Amino acid sequence: AQQIETLVRIACRYSAAAKRVVLASLSGYWVFLSTHRFGSHVAQTVLRCAVAECEVNLDEFDDKQDECEGKMVIDDSYGAIFQENTSSVPELLMQAFEELKPFATDLTVHVCGTHVLRTALCILAGVEFVDAFAKPNGNKQDGTVSEWESGVLAATRRGKLKDKKKKKKKRKPGSDEGNSAENKATVMKKMNMIAGCQTTDFQSNADVMLKEMVQILSLSDNTNNVQSPGELQQRTCHPSGGPLLVQIVRLLSYRDGSKQEDKKQGKDSADRRLGILPNEPRYISGSDAEAFVHKLLCWDANIPVEGDDAKQPHAGDIIYGLSGEPRGSILLEAIFRSCPDEFHDALCVVGGFYDEATLKEYIYHGVSNFVVQALLNSLRNRDQANKMVKCLCPIIEDGSLLQPKKHRTPDDQAVDENGDNKNIQRMGIIWRAVEMCSNSGSSQDQEQLIHALMRGFASISAGDDDNAAKKDSDAKKKRSKSKGLSAKGCIPLLLGLTASSDDEEAYSSGERLTLNAAGARTLFHIFQFTERLRSDWVNGFLSLYGTNDLAKIANDGLGSRCIMDGLLDGPAKEVASKTLYSKLFNRLPFLAAERVGHHVVMKLFHALPYDEKAVMSAELSHSLNRLGSNAMGRSVM
């Protein structure tokens, strides 16, 4: 199967006729291949390579001497096949989909067949999923690379066995800069297809086929009646069926989003370091995507959701159940990110996310807390943010979300079925909540969340004290109502970085920091708050860490992007730039020649007044040999 995939990839890359030959040769075998472990890999490769544009079409090769050499080779090699089967590539594709359609229901829950269905649906929608944070990989002069060299078309060897001799080193716990959902985030883009698949006839046939496939996969009875929970809801949590249903929601939303002329969403500013996910296209009311989502949630559109009153008979229980399932929660996250504004608010009401007790239960759960993060990240207006802040502040104030498992006491009553302490530290919730307030919240929301965070850190710091453990519950309640820990005291707990006692300690560029990713991102958004709220945090950070610590942070990927950029690119740059300049003055030549540190040097230069820029340039001029030795230093120059 691996050799066949390689041959298909080579043939379809350079010959349009080869696409017809390969598709015609598999006619009648699509269902068999889809249910085979290695045959399904071949089926996916053939479908994807058949619709991709040829990098160079050798069928048209002609040296201008006699007849067209490319045409002569085609007639000699494939003449008999083309006489028997005169169908074009678009026609052969539709025939393949017609073969799969009667068995789509069974293929949905098949471990191999579901992948072939996903490829087929992507082709029908004209969309493919690519890595949202793909690293630049260009081998041409303009820095671009052929789609046959990277991405979906290049990854033909699926299911490749690992080489036992080359074992990857295990990462230490907490070394990830974000959770797996962020690092594996995908974004949809329009598929580059052959001219035959861009015609009006093929597009209309593909739309009809896609609608029929969605009807089959949604187990619809072809009526608008709301069905009771059943097999479709079970498939949302199936290892094979769940991801397929997520893909359908996203594909249908993309088709709706591409039809909207006026997009409300701004420019996409995805950032892996900051955990900012790409903008997701949103479907419109009355579309196929909305009907599909309603069937998944057993949502009755005839029952209005007024205020905080939820009268949906089944949707609330389904949302609650999906949020606790590993695959169902991903589907719920996709719905939150792609639904219209009105339905987003209705989901929060029906799902109980505006209720403090229910929200706390969601947050404490090991799976559903990611649904809450997706909800906070996709809130649409200030009114929603205000409702969420009111529910979140009491949960944050008790400190349970901020306290690591090893520091938790038995009185916290957070134990699993074995009687062991559960890890309910949820820094991701803190980060997304602060991000929400920075983007959509009012100054009052920001202030309430900041004070709740400070009181939460005060409660866990008091719990670590031996004397505080002897206090009664009334004393703890009185402490929680106080102002809380200072901003300067919260920052080390937030970042997981204690200030160095020896500021003159020798520093090597090979040293690595271990920052709390969620804490660093939280601090970035706090630096964007109003001046009255952020000033204590900015001054506390700059006074807490000395020259050596600041140099380490500036030379760390996460610290540079989240903390230094938050200071030098944000509203606090006028104050922060002067303090950072005075503390990092002697380390500027060193940082200017570092891969990460030189970015901080350049941003610091742009943020400084003109007089300090002249002094900084004079200081760097003494190290021209060092700066000229690598590309980073030359860019600073």
Summary of the structure (lengths in Angstrom):
residues: 637
radius of gyration: 28.7
end to end distance: 53.8
largest distance: 99.3
contacts: 1968
relative contact order: 0.05
helix: 59%
strand: 3%
